[in-house]
Amino acid sequence: MWRKQDSFRQRMGNPGPEQSRPRSIPRRVLGGVSIATMLAFRRRIVRGAAADFQLTKEGSRRRTPQLASDWIRIVDYPDRHLNDFCLFRDRQGTWHAIGIMGAGTWASETSLFHSTGRSLRERFVNRSPLFETMPRWVGNRQSRNAAPQKHAPFVVFHDGLYHLFYRRPGGTIVVVRSADPFHWPNEVELVFEERDARDVCITKIGGLFHMYY
């Protein structure tokens, strides 16, 4: 059960009609996911972000992060647009990339792509899309939100289960649970609803899970 914490703002109760910021095209339209992008981003976060701010504040030359490798395309769906993906490693060492898959329009983003690989330097294997139809509700709490789009997945492992969170516009956050990260049931439990809640990130700090969105 999720509880309202200072670091996790949520609005409980029965939702009314919700609105979302109009979006004519995906914010990040990708034909694939590059390991160089992820490595460069991590390098910037770990070593560059604080230093960039300090150098800029003092008027010195801004540091520029460098790519750690050549570009390597590890996920490829030539005829589809990919967006807002997550990357996680399962308990057996396999990497999973799960994210939005569509035809280039917001209305088409009704399923998630799923690709897996043993190495971040090799092409992943594309698996069957996830959640191509409307899911079944489980648990006591449900939503009246019937939007078919599925956005911004994020996966955490806890107590022997993989927990996949994703967004249903315009602000419904649901979770899917599975013991097998290669197979996910098309059934969801409502986590919370708040207008325009999106792109969740979850981390465990001192025994408590914190969700940011």
Secondary structure as UniProt FT lines:
FT   TURN            6..7
FT   STRAND          32..34
FT   HELIX           35..43
FT   HELIX           44..48
FT   HELIX           49..57
FT   TURN            58..59
FT   STRAND          73..76
FT   TURN            78..79
FT   STRAND          81..89
FT   TURN            91..92
FT   STRAND          95..102
FT   HELIX           106..108
FT   STRAND          111..117
FT   TURN            120..121
FT   STRAND          125..126
FT   STRAND          136..137
FT   STRAND          151..158
FT   TURN            159..160
FT   STRAND          161..168
FT   TURN            169..171
FT   STRAND          172..178
FT   TURN            181..182
FT   STRAND          187..193
FT   TURN            195..196
FT   STRAND          201..205
FT   TURN            206..207
FT   STRAND          208..212
//
